[in-house]
Amino acid sequence: MSANSFEIGPDCFKPCAEPIPQQALDTINRDAPRFVSVARVGIPQVVDYPDAGKTYLELYEELYDRGTPGITDFKSLRLVDLSESGEVMGYGVVTLWTGAPPNDEMQTTPFVDITRTHDKFARQGLGRRRLLVMNAASRRFFNLPLSASSVITDDALRLWQKLEVDGLVIKSEDTYRFIS
């Protein structure tokens, strides 16, 4: 069974039975210096794909000094994909602002903050798989579907458009959002 036929949903995550490999932790925590405060919440999770590597995930609560009126807090889901041999294939971050004013759409819209696939692993369907896993994680941990960022690359736009054709996302006036 390949990673592309693996069932990705909110129940695909399992608590890590072993420590997250150091190369995955280094990738997950690469942005930590820009934050005022970072706290891991809960138990690290793993998705183990038959014959196709693993995705490690951690949930964080963070404070970020944006320079405009002070500090903003948010939750982030940080994911990293490792190959069967332990190489980092790519990573992603889902962000949900929790410091937004009440009833602000930012507080109810988890979005793709970043997703990257390393060149060596490009054009293998990992970007699509990662978005599906990010949406499943958003559903599981935030109980909300994932949206595209307001800033999107041409490659990412093509992927979101393919997901729309496949009936997995809808396009609103300014972004894409998973249906479920």
N, C-alpha and C positions, 0 to 999 in steps of 0.2 A: 504494500500500500504506500503510495507517495503522499507527501505533505499536501498536495493539491486535492487529494480525495479524502483527507482527514476531516472529520466533523469538527468544525470550529464553532463553539458556542460558549455561553457563560459557564457551563460545567466542564469545559476542557482544562481548566486550571486545577492543579493539585498542589498542596503544600510541599515545599522542598523538603525532601527526606535527607538531603545532604547539603553542606554549605554551597552557596553559589560560587562557581569558579571565579578566581581573582580577575581574569581578563573580562568577565562579564560585569563584575562589580566596578572595575575601573571605568568601563564604558557607561554604566548606569549612573555613576557619580561624577562624570566628567564636568558637569556644569556647577557642581556644588559651591565653588569659590565665589560665584556671583550672588549667592543668596545670603541673607542676614542670618537665617536660621533654617535648618533642614532636620526633619525628624521622620524616621521610617515608622510607618503605622502597620501593625499586623504582621502576618507571617509571609515571607517571600513565597512566591508561587512559581510553578513551572508548567509548561506545556511540552510534552514529550511526543514528538512526531515519529511514527514508525519509519525508520530508515531515512530520516530527514532532519536530524538535529533536534535542538530544543530552543524554546523561548523562555527566558527568565523574566520575571516581573516583580517589581516592588512598588508599593504605594507610599507616597510621602506627603507630609504637610510641610509647606514652605512659606517663608516670608522673604519677599523680594523688594528691595528698595528701588523703586522705579523713578525716583527723583521728582515725581509729582505727588501731590500732597502726602509725602511720607511713604509708609510701607503698605504693600498690598499682600494679602495672603491668598494661597491657593493650594489645591491638592493636585498632585501629579502622579500618573502611572508611568513608570519608566520600564521599558522593555528592551531586551537585547537578544538577538538570535545568534546561537552558536551552531556551527556545523558538527557533524559526527566526530570530527577530529579535534574539536574544541576551538576552532577559529571563529572570531567575531565576524558574522556575515553582514550585520546591520543592527540598527537600533531605532527606537521611537519613543516619543513622549506624548502623553495625553494630558492636557491641562484643563482644570475646572477652577475658575476663579471663585473663591469663597468670600473674598473681601469686597466684592461688588455691592453696590446699593441693593436693598431688597427689591425684588421684582425686576431686576436688571437681567436682560437676556444672557449676559456673560455668566451669571450665576446658575443658569439652567442649561448651558451649552458646553459640554466637554468637547474640546477640539484638538485636532492634530497640531501639536506645537512644533514637532519635528519628526521626520522619518528619513532615514538614510540607509541605502544598501551600498556596501563597499563594492568597488568596481569589479573585483574578481568574481563576485556573486551576482552581478547585474544580469538582467534578462532571463531570470530563472523563475519568475513568479513570486519572489520574496516580498516585493513591495505590496502586491495584492494580499498575500497571506498575512503580512504584518498589519495592514489596515483592517482585515477581518478579525484578527486577534485583538487589535486595539479597540475595535467596536465591541467585541465580546467582553473585554475587560471593562470598558466603560459601562456596559450594561450590568455587569456583575457588581462592580464596586461603586458606581454612581447611580445606577438604575436609570440611566439615560443613554440614548443613542449618540454615537460619535458624529461630529461635524468636521468638514474640512476647515482649514485655517482660512483667514481672509487673504493671506499672502500665499500664493500657490505657484509652483514652478510649472513649466510646460509639460514635463514628464508626469508630474502629479495630476495635472488637469486631465491629461489623456487617460490616466488610470481611473479617476473619478468618473469620467464620461463613460468608460467601459462598464464600471459598476452600475451606472444609471441604465445603460442598455440592458444589463443583466437583471434589472429590476431590484437591485439591492439598496440603491440610494435614490433620493429625490433631489432635484435642484430647486432652490428657492431663488429669490432675486439676487442674492449675493454670495451664496455658498451651496455646498452639497451637504446632505445629512443622510445617514443610514436610516432605513425605514424601520428595521427592528434589530 
